[in-house]
Amino acid sequence: AWLNPTGTNPVDVYLPLKNGGRSPARNVSGVITETGYDEPPHTRIAAVTIAAGDMVNARLLAPGVRYWSGAEGKLEYTDLVGGSYKTPFTINKDPSGEWEVRVGGTIHTAPQ
């Protein structure tokens, strides 16, 4: 399944991720946080490695996301030489009612 906020079981939803880089993205994992709560629920994105140019359906771990609109997330991953990356994103509905994922600027930390 693709990102499907209307699904009945929040952990049966997959988040499509694409590696737009020139080398593998290793240990790609992250978290999605639902907004609008005093203590917002967090859902982890299971770790996966993505080959250059490939796309995978990343699995969400329990509890799963119940309310996608306004959810915020962050992906973290490494490259082959040990550099690390953090990429924020948000999920909302656009004016036509379609789900939209907006990706923020990626922060790269060079290997030590």
Secondary structure as UniProt FT lines:
FT   TURN            5..6
FT   HELIX           10..12
FT   STRAND          14..18
FT   STRAND          25..33
FT   STRAND          42..50
FT   TURN            52..53
FT   STRAND          55..60
FT   TURN            62..63
FT   TURN            69..70
FT   STRAND          71..78
FT   TURN            80..81
FT   STRAND          84..93
FT   TURN            95..96
FT   STRAND          99..103
FT   STRAND          107..109
//
